[in-house]
């Protein structure tokens, strides 16, 4: 492959950010800045569309490979390539970033230039994580993502933003440094950072368990899994809408992606050994956080907790170690990326108009905002897992694959679905139905821009729900390779 | 017959000192520029002919390369420092040419220290360096805290010199030699003597638990002197510590090795523990430097793997970052004088783009977060230490760097999230600005394209 499409994907946003930062901020209006950001990210999205078009689904292994020596002496290489597992996530990223910029044109008034620059940097770092097939650059991008996110939450967040952003940064960093040690150890053993080579290497069983736990610490914080999830509600509540969207939509997937890409192929023995622990934690995550979500007064917090529950499905699916399970988990990741992003946008719409996120402050919204209620319903049902929407396919496959492991597991997972339905329906009912409050009356319905991006998201949800083969075609082969 | 050829760098500095002494009486501006020129000449000389100077000696090639590389780094550092010092000294009404003399003497001492093969020469070098440093700490004679810093530094430094001499005399009593190379058959007495020598060196590089002077001296001294303490003399002492560790095979001596590991672990932890609660910028930097010394000691201990490159990479990146941070601090002034508290950095983002973004780069780099060169510096040290089996120390090191990230983030928070509170004076210090912007760029570029630095280090160690 001569055309360096992956490097181009990584570099385009960075170059865009550099150009923006060199332009003088006093002359540019906010709108111009956002528009230029939108042009760059839309171009990036179109560029990323080339990946599925030219990707050869019949071949094994990575494609579009680029290899450059970076540190000659230490055998650290810039080595990128994609396979079926990474392409959908790259598309999800490039798809969500323009939406993030679109939804903040009105809400971000101060320091707009910085905002767009941080988002562009964030985008290129995230893409970097998904395309890297060398452990060191994987870690580099994985870690670099923290910087723009730290600034986005810290500058444009809510009133308690400092606490949230510090918690987010330090939690994730503490997890990642353990992974760094494990990476260094692996590289010193295997003498290479190449992911494929490491997959073929067998470690001592005891050591493998420790290494697995080091990687687990990092990914479990990112996903987040049950005892490490407490940063997520804080970060979501305090982040601006666009921050929440990218956080729920893509950043949480980095952890799950790490499990599929690194943990499973590297540590086959340990993955089986720790299966019960991960199932237990995920079950607790699903049931406990669903119950917690049921009692939340803040809409964003409720959706944040529902994210933890949904990601519980993902980890269960991944660690069933079956093709169906991982397929389902992966589907759930993509679906959750679209749906939770949409739900945070939904919250953002009313927050922007009414400046409160308390559920009790809303009632009877459907009377004044019918279009809004319609889109809310689509995403709510998808989150619940109604057949025909994308939420259904993933949950169904995961639950089905758990039967082969244990019926109890199936039971708890299924309870999660019921609880999920109850809190989402409750949320929908409380906000949209009931008496019309007097201060709700002047709320305006969706603008054309909002309708535009909600329709895109809704279309994707339906498309994946009705024709899931679209995604499975892409991932099947790659996932079957990562199973033991 | 003594071959003077190998002393050319030292003689060069000595003649610079003499010229400055005479010339400085008449025109201090010219004298200072002359020194910058002299150091440029010296670094070119070392870069091209450095190895030839030592070819007549019986030293191993590795040691010669070590000498040359460290001396090049020291002279380049001195160029930057001499270019930087004019404006800050003028601001404090301290602009006298004697200050440059102290620097020259300190650098001369550092040169002697680095290339000494003998404990007594090392002592002379160390004392020459330290005495200049005491004077630089107390250079602001009208300021009480500067005097306090000088006296504290002097009295504690004298104590540590006492340790050093006592240790050396114990080694001499036991082995009958001052040489670094001929110490093979150790008895308990030389071990005790060597441990005293190590303690004194730990004091000089401010490794915990011998760090007590660091925060006070950093805070009290004029900021420009603090920059000097934090960089070049420390670098020289660290190189000598590295040589002692290497030449005497301390890794084979169990008791001393144990001391080394303890000091490394304590430095890592005390550094971060002390820094968290600090409200004064220079005190925070003092404690953060203690944490970094912990990393460097880890690098010294695990030098077998991947040669000296890892240690030097770390040192160079650390020097550049420190120069950058202090260049920003020296460029920040309010009506009341220099910036003292961390809270004064509030809202720097709105006052100056270049300063705040450079600081962001420096602190993320110090915290070891990619995409900045500090990440690879830490990465290599950790690779080396894990390869050499210091797994427990590596875990302490990474955990300490997570805690360190907290206080670096606090500074970034103050600059980027808080509102501007103080009115900045426009200092218009062009050289300072050039230095911190250049450091910021280097830190970022070394991450993307590290080959020049790696090759430089590599070629000299071949």
Interface residues (C-beta under 8 A of the other chain):
Chain A: X70 X71 X72 X73 X74 X136 X139 X140 X141 X143 X144 X146 X147 X150 X151 X154 X155 X161 X162 X166 X169 X170 X173 X174 X177 X178 X180 X181 X184 X185 X187 X188
Chain B: X306 X309 X364 X369 X370 X371 X375 X376 X379 X380 X382 X383 X386 X387 X391 X394 X395 X398 X399 X401 X402 X405 X406 X409 X413 X416 X417 X450 X451 X454 X458
